[in-house]
């Protein structure tokens, strides 16, 4: 078997996420997907997709590269009608073995996303179309976070992360996702 993946790389970067709920199994009270991409069809940049009681249960999108936000919307939310707000993204703070904080500043104020109580990393690798409904292959390092919080202007989102299992390994509804790359067939 060749060590080089035969597919074309279309993006690489980071995609940590926070999914909080009030009870295990309930619908998410907060759903946040943070992107820091170094390479993509729309160039480098940052995007935050956020839906929470802090946003009145509406999707809000923050980005420093609107073309990137729109390209990801076509693959993630499937709704390009949601407006994109310009935002600034700070350098991350912390050490992922202990905690990791991302900060986003926009006209709405400051959003802080923090992951903590992280577990052992998992290396995930799939081929394009291997997972039903997912056209892209994926290679990523996932660090489950049993602790996570999201604040908007200092107000903390309700709900909490819940432990999960992924392929027999401890996981969570919240995770840091580093070295994330997507591929498609050549």
C-alpha positions, 0 to 999 in steps of 0.5 A: 500500500502506498503511503501517499493518499491518491486523492486531491487535497482540497483543504487543510486546517483546523475545525474544533466544535462545541455541541452542548445540550441540557440532557444527554440525547437532547437537541443541541442547545449550542452548536458551534463549528470553528474553522481556521483554514490554511489552504482551501478553494477559497483561500485561507481564513477563519469561519465560525458557524454558531447556533445557540440560545445566545443567538436566539436559536438562529445560525450566525456566521462570522468570518474574515473571508466571506468567500471561504464562509460561503464555500463551507456553507455549501458543504456544511449548512447547505444554506447560503442565505444566512448573512456572514458578519465580518469578524476578527479572529485572535491567536488561540490561547492555551495548550490542547492537553489542558485547555484551548481558547479561540476568540472571535470579535465582531460588531456583536461583541466577543465570542470565546470558545474554550475546550478543556478536560481533553482526552487522548487524540484519535486519528481519523481517516476516511476516503471520499464517499466512504461515509454515506452523505459525505463526498469528501475524504477526511483525515484529522486528529480529534481530541475529545473535550469533556469540558467546553464552554462558549460565551458571547459578551461574557454570557455563557451558553447553557448546556454541557458536553456529553461523553461518547464513544467512537470506534470503541474509544472515549469521545465527546460531543465537543472536540478539538480537530487539528490537522484536518484535511479534506480530499476528493478523487482526482 
